Amino acid sequence: MGCRTAVIIEAAAQPILINIKAIKPHCVTLDLYRWAFIEAAIAVEAIMNAYSRLLLICHPDLHPSPALTRAQALASMTGATLHLVVLSQLPSRLATLDQVLRSNARKQDAEHRKAWLADQVKALGELGITAYAETLDDEDPLKDLIRLAQLHRVEMMIKDIRHETALSRALLTPLDWQLLRRCPIPMHLVAQAETRLPARILVAVDLVEHDPVIDRLNDHILQSAQALAQRCKAQLHLLQAYEPSTSFVAYAAAPVAWTDKLIEEISGRARERMATFGGRYGIKADHLHLVRGAARNVVSDYANQHGFDVVVMGTLYHEGVSKVVGSTTEQTLYKVHSSILAIHG
């Protein structure tokens, strides 16, 4: 059961006492200005309460994987309960069998998966991790996974990135993309886990336009990233990609030439917005990065070149309309060498 914990935030030389709900006692220090104490209280509560329940979607081939490595490390470090899920999937080569043989094949497959899960739960228990496991039918995995995560009040869902060909993506939306678009729970998609716990976290934000929806998402993204960084004792960096586009000069009465002076003016305003945003959360100035280029390329390139272990991004998706933030996350998914933490808007 949660308890009320007193947290003192130093703000402009005057301490502010805030009572917040916390599952476990923690010591958190934030150096922020007084006008940011509300954001600080939200961030502190997020840090204290994350993560108590994690859900791992196991690799379909039932073998150790980067996602399993990351989930185990997070559960061990946070004391979280780990819920393992395997999607029951009959191999395609057996789909042409008659009904009786197919039924027997499904039964044997289910027994094999349950036995494998039982071994994993036992191994995790020997490491001091409380774990549960179950199988889900793969006919409607998205709906079942979200239902299960909400039922168990999961704070993060973890899964290996499964690369799909362009043809496959054109014919059928990959489960990874479906989760990015529809899952309301933070989604951690892992390609590699060279470090069991992330040591360097990159947060991709969108500060180009003043959009209340995007602004709220930026706050949510950074608060989630701070919670992860605090728990893992990781470095936290912000990245803003920008490129000259018509959105910057929508007010112009006539076409505008992209001169060096105009581009410098645009980048200067972007730096100011990033400094203000980062300052609200106590991000170091040398951890703020402004890079010119399309976000769909800049985010993955910068993360790969500078060895970040997790890229935290936001997703916004509406039926029939793929918002820029959301589509950028999907396009970045297969390019990032490490992992992505997607925060739903």
C-alpha positions in Angstrom: 0.0 0.0 0.0 1.2 3.5 -0.8 2.1 6.0 1.9 2.4 9.7 2.1 6.0 10.8 1.9 7.3 14.3 2.6 9.7 15.6 0.0 11.7 18.8 0.3 12.5 20.7 -2.9 15.0 23.5 -2.7 13.6 26.3 -4.8 15.2 29.8 -5.0 16.8 29.4 -1.6 13.4 28.7 0.0 12.5 25.1 0.7 9.0 23.9 -0.3 7.5 20.9 1.5 5.3 18.7 -0.7 3.5 15.6 0.4 3.2 13.0 -2.4 2.2 9.4 -2.6 5.0 6.9 -2.8 5.1 3.1 -2.9 8.6 2.9 -1.4 10.7 5.4 0.4 13.4 7.0 -1.8 15.8 10.0 -1.6 15.6 12.3 -4.5 17.3 15.6 -4.9 16.3 18.2 -7.6 17.9 21.6 -8.1 15.1 23.7 -9.6 13.7 27.2 -9.5 10.6 27.9 -7.4 8.4 28.4 -10.4 9.0 24.9 -11.5 8.1 23.2 -8.2 4.8 21.7 -9.6 6.7 20.0 -12.4 9.3 18.9 -9.8 6.6 17.3 -7.6 5.2 15.4 -10.6 8.6 14.2 -11.6 9.5 13.1 -8.0 6.3 11.1 -7.7 6.9 9.4 -11.0 10.5 8.6 -9.9 9.3 7.1 -6.6 6.5 5.0 -8.0 8.2 3.6 -11.2 8.5 0.7 -11.7 6.6 -1.8 -9.6 5.1 -4.0 -12.3 6.7 -4.9 -15.6 5.3 -7.0 -18.5 7.7 -8.8 -20.8 6.5 -10.1 -24.2 8.9 -13.0 -24.6 10.7 -13.8 -27.8 8.6 -16.1 -30.0 11.4 -18.6 -30.4 11.6 -19.0 -26.6 15.3 -18.2 -26.1 17.2 -15.6 -24.1 16.9 -12.2 -25.8 17.9 -8.5 -25.3 14.4 -7.7 -24.0 14.6 -10.5 -21.4 18.0 -9.2 -20.3 16.7 -5.7 -19.9 13.5 -6.8 -18.1 15.5 -8.9 -15.7 17.9 -6.1 -14.9 15.1 -3.6 -14.4 13.1 -5.9 -12.2 16.2 -6.8 -10.1 17.1 -3.1 -9.7 13.6 -1.8 -8.9 12.2 -4.8 -7.0 9.4 -4.9 -9.6 7.2 -7.9 -10.2 7.8 -9.3 -13.7 4.9 -10.7 -15.7 6.1 -12.9 -18.6 3.8 -13.4 -21.6 4.3 -15.7 -24.6 2.1 -15.4 -27.7 0.8 -18.9 -28.7 1.7 -19.2 -32.3 1.4 -22.3 -34.5 4.3 -22.5 -37.0 3.1 -21.6 -40.5 4.4 -24.9 -41.9 1.8 -26.7 -39.7 -1.2 -24.5 -40.7 -2.0 -26.7 -43.6 -2.6 -29.8 -41.4 -6.1 -31.2 -41.0 -8.2 -30.0 -38.0 -7.3 -33.0 -35.7 -3.5 -32.8 -36.4 -3.6 -29.0 -36.1 -5.3 -29.3 -32.8 -2.8 -31.8 -31.5 0.1 -29.5 -32.7 -1.4 -26.5 -30.9 -1.7 -28.6 -27.7 1.9 -29.7 -27.9 3.0 -26.2 -28.7 1.1 -24.8 -25.7 2.7 -27.4 -23.4 6.2 -26.6 -24.6 5.6 -22.8 -24.1 4.2 -23.4 -20.6 7.2 -25.6 -19.6 9.6 -22.9 -20.9 7.8 -20.2 -19.0 7.9 -22.3 -15.8 11.7 -22.6 -16.2 12.0 -18.9 -16.6 9.9 -18.1 -13.6 12.0 -20.5 -11.5 15.2 -19.0 -12.7 14.0 -15.5 -12.0 12.9 -16.6 -8.5 16.3 -17.9 -7.8 17.6 -14.3 -8.5 15.1 -12.8 -6.1 12.7 -11.6 -8.7 9.0 -12.2 -8.3 7.6 -13.4 -11.6 4.4 -14.8 -13.1 3.8 -16.1 -16.6 1.0 -17.0 -19.0 0.4 -17.6 -22.7 -1.9 -15.6 -24.9 -3.6 -16.6 -28.2 -2.1 -14.6 -31.1 -5.4 -14.1 -32.9 -5.8 -10.6 -31.4 -2.5 -10.0 -29.5 -2.8 -6.2 -29.3 -6.1 -6.2 -27.6 -5.2 -9.0 -25.2 -1.8 -7.5 -24.3 -3.3 -4.1 -23.5 -6.1 -5.8 -21.5 -3.6 -7.8 -19.5 -1.3 -4.9 -18.9 -4.2 -2.8 -17.6 -5.5 -5.7 -15.5 -2.2 -6.0 -13.7 -1.5 -2.3 -13.6 1.7 -2.6 -15.5 3.9 0.5 -15.7 6.1 -0.7 -18.6 5.8 -3.2 -21.4 9.0 -4.7 -22.7 9.5 -6.5 -26.0 12.2 -7.4 -28.5 12.1 -5.4 -31.7 11.0 -7.7 -34.5 12.3 -6.5 -37.9 9.7 -6.8 -40.7 10.4 -6.4 -44.4 8.8 -3.5 -46.2 6.5 -5.9 -48.1 5.3 -7.4 -44.8 4.7 -4.0 -43.3 2.7 -3.0 -46.4 0.5 -6.1 -46.2 0.1 -6.3 -42.4 0.8 -3.7 -39.7 3.6 -5.2 -37.5 2.7 -5.8 -33.8 5.5 -3.4 -32.8 3.8 -0.6 -34.8 0.4 -1.5 -33.4 1.8 -1.3 -29.9 3.4 2.1 -30.6 0.1 3.4 -31.9 -2.3 1.9 -29.5 -0.7 0.9 -26.2 -1.3 3.6 -23.5 1.5 2.1 -21.4 5.2 3.1 -21.8 6.5 0.6 -24.4 10.2 -0.4 -24.2 11.3 -2.0 -27.5 14.8 -3.5 -27.4 17.1 -4.3 -30.3 20.3 -4.7 -28.2 21.1 -4.5 -24.5 24.9 -4.3 -24.4 24.5 -2.8 -20.9 21.9 -4.6 -18.8 20.8 -1.3 -17.4 20.9 1.9 -19.6 23.8 4.2 -18.7 23.0 6.9 -21.3 19.4 8.0 -22.2 18.5 10.3 -25.0 15.1 12.1 -25.0 13.9 13.3 -28.4 11.5 16.2 -28.0 9.6 18.4 -30.4 9.9 22.1 -29.4 9.5 23.5 -32.9 5.9 24.7 -32.7 3.8 25.9 -29.8 1.2 23.1 -29.8 -0.5 22.5 -26.4 -0.9 18.8 -27.2 2.8 18.4 -28.1 3.9 20.5 -25.1 2.0 18.1 -22.8 3.6 15.1 -24.5 7.1 16.7 -24.2 6.5 17.0 -20.4 5.3 13.4 -20.2 8.2 12.1 -22.2 10.8 13.9 -20.0 9.1 12.9 -16.8 9.1 9.3 -17.8 12.8 9.5 -19.0 13.8 11.1 -15.7 12.1 8.3 -13.7 14.1 5.7 -15.7 17.4 7.7 -15.5 17.0 8.2 -11.7 16.4 4.5 -11.2 19.3 3.4 -13.4 21.6 6.3 -12.4 21.9 7.1 -16.1 22.9 10.2 -17.9 20.0 12.1 -19.4 20.3 14.1 -22.6 17.8 16.1 -24.7 17.8 16.1 -28.5 15.9 18.5 -30.8 16.0 17.9 -34.6 15.0 20.9 -36.7 14.9 21.6 -40.4 13.9 24.6 -42.5 10.3 24.0 -43.6 7.2 25.9 -44.6 5.9 25.6 -41.0 8.6 28.1 -39.9 7.3 30.8 -42.3 3.6 30.1 -42.4 3.1 33.8 -41.5 5.0 35.0 -44.5 3.1 36.8 -47.3 5.5 35.5 -50.0 8.1 32.8 -50.4 11.1 33.2 -48.1 14.7 32.4 -49.1 16.5 30.3 -46.5 19.5 32.5 -45.9 22.2 31.7 -43.3 20.9 34.6 -41.2 17.3 33.3 -41.2 18.4 29.8 -40.4 20.6 31.1 -37.5 17.6 33.0 -36.2 15.5 29.9 -36.3 18.1 27.8 -34.6 18.6 30.5 -32.0 14.9 30.4 -31.1 15.1 26.6 -30.9 18.1 26.8 -28.6 16.2 29.2 -26.3 13.2 27.0 -26.2 15.3 24.0 -25.4 17.3 25.8 -22.7 14.0 26.9 -21.1 12.5 23.4 -21.3 15.7 21.7 -20.1 16.1 24.2 -17.3 12.7 23.4 -15.9 13.8 19.8 -15.3 17.4 20.6 -14.2 19.0 19.1 -17.4 22.7 20.2 -17.8 23.4 22.7 -20.5 26.0 20.4 -22.2 23.3 17.7 -22.3 21.1 19.7 -24.6 21.6 19.0 -28.3 20.1 20.8 -31.3 20.8 19.1 -34.6 19.7 20.3 -38.0 18.0 17.7 -40.1 14.8 15.6 -40.4 13.9 13.9 -37.1 13.3 10.6 -38.8 17.1 10.5 -39.6 18.6 12.7 -36.9 17.3 10.8 -33.9 18.6 7.4 -34.8 21.9 8.7 -36.3 22.7 10.7 -33.2 21.8 7.9 -30.8 23.9 5.4 -32.7 26.9 7.6 -33.2 27.0 8.7 -29.5 26.2 5.3 -27.9 22.9 5.9 -26.2 21.3 2.9 -24.6 17.7 4.1 -24.8 16.0 6.7 -26.9 12.8 8.0 -25.3 10.2 9.3 -27.8 6.6 10.2 -27.9 3.8 8.8 -30.0 0.6 10.5 -31.2 -1.7 8.5 -33.4 -5.3 9.2 -34.6 -7.4 7.0 -36.9 -6.5 8.0 -40.5 -3.9 10.5 -39.4 -0.3 9.7 -38.4 1.0 12.7 -36.5 4.6 13.7 -37.1 5.7 12.6 -33.7 4.2 9.2 -34.0 5.4 8.4 -37.5 8.9 9.5 -36.6 9.0 7.0 -33.8 7.9 4.2 -36.1 10.5 5.2 -38.7 13.2 5.3 -36.0 12.3 1.9 -34.6 14.3 -0.2 -37.1 17.2 2.3 -37.3 18.2 2.6 -33.6 20.8 0.0 -32.6 19.9 -0.1 -28.9 16.3 0.4 -27.7 13.4 2.8 -27.7 11.0 3.8 -24.9 7.8 5.1 -26.5 5.5 7.3 -24.4 1.9 7.5 -25.6 0.5 11.0 -26.0 
